Amino acid sequence: MKNKRNLLLLSAILLAGCTSKKLDLSTISYNENAGSYLDGLKYYKKTDQQGHYAIKGDGEDVSLVLKDDGERLVNYVFMEGTAKEVNYAGLPISEVLGAAVSVYEDKVAYFHAVVQPDHSVELFESMKKSLGQPTEIINDTVQFDKAHPTPAQSELLKKLPDLTKPVTDEELGDERLSYPQRIIWLKGEVIHMLTLEAVDAKVSNQIMAITKKAFKDRVIVGFHVPEQDPILGKYLK
């Protein structure tokens, strides 16, 4: 009996050792070394970045270039077969759209991910659980037929009734559905944003987080003109 127990214990240890590491984006601390999260993960692509993004030229002859003032980043992409390496609070990442993580000064400074659309509303609830009440909610409206709502609209009305409601467009006189499109959390030196879209059959989502330093230093494409960002720029003040 003792030998049998020892064999079972050894098997459990070996099984645990074979279990692959996963990255739960909701658990990231932006003050810790990124290696504790990323080392050992399988990724689709890894690139080294030298410099920050700058706009070159003016008028119609404008391009985005990297200007090297000593900034160094490592960018990881997880998609297709490697999307399963990443999740958000256990929610699965889209195999097609995947996730990206950027390391700046040896710490995670940015991530972007798309959770499988069946879990979009659940993602919102998970973010509220880990981040608290949103700092800001920006609503959008879409065409709406009360008698024949789309599946995405029905889901929002059912699962987010306090934030989703029919409204009347005063100029056009038609009915539209108002829903939370961008939900923003400011937590210390990190900005989180969840974007929901209700234009397809399912509610789609995008989730991102960026440190204020990475935003100000212009090292993340798409966030390279912080002073002109109409949505998040005010959170850098």
Stockholm file with secondary structure:
# STOCKHOLM 1.0

chainA/1-237         MKNKRNLLLLSAILLAGCTSKKLDLSTISYNENAGSYLDGLKYYKKTDQQGHYAIKGDGEDVSLVLKDDGERLVNYVFMEGTAKEVNYAGLPISEVLGAAVSVYEDKVAYFHAVVQPDHSVELFESMKKSLGQPTEIINDTVQFDKAHPTPAQSELLKKLPDLTKPVTDEELGDERLSYPQRIIWLKGEVIHMLTLEAVDAKVSNQIMAITKKAFKDRVIVGFHVPEQDPILGKYLK
#=GR chainA/1-237 SS CHHHHHHHHHHHHHHHHHSCCCEEGGGCCTTSBTHHHHTTCCCSEEEEEEEEEEEEEETTEEEEEEEEEEEEEEEEEECGGGGGGEEETTEEBCTTTCEEEEEETTEEEEEEECBCGGGHHHHHHHHHHHHCSCSEEEEEEEECCTTSCCHHHHHHHHHCTTTCEEEECTTTCCEEEEEEEEEEEEETTEEEEEEEECSSSSCEEEEEEEEHHHHHTTCSTTCSCGGGCTTTGGGGC
#=GC SS_cons         CHHHHHHHHHHHHHHHHHSCCCEEGGGCCTTSBTHHHHTTCCCSEEEEEEEEEEEEEETTEEEEEEEEEEEEEEEEEECGGGGGGEEETTEEBCTTTCEEEEEETTEEEEEEECBCGGGHHHHHHHHHHHHCSCSEEEEEEEECCTTSCCHHHHHHHHHCTTTCEEEECTTTCCEEEEEEEEEEEEETTEEEEEEEECSSSSCEEEEEEEEHHHHHTTCSTTCSCGGGCTTTGGGGC
//
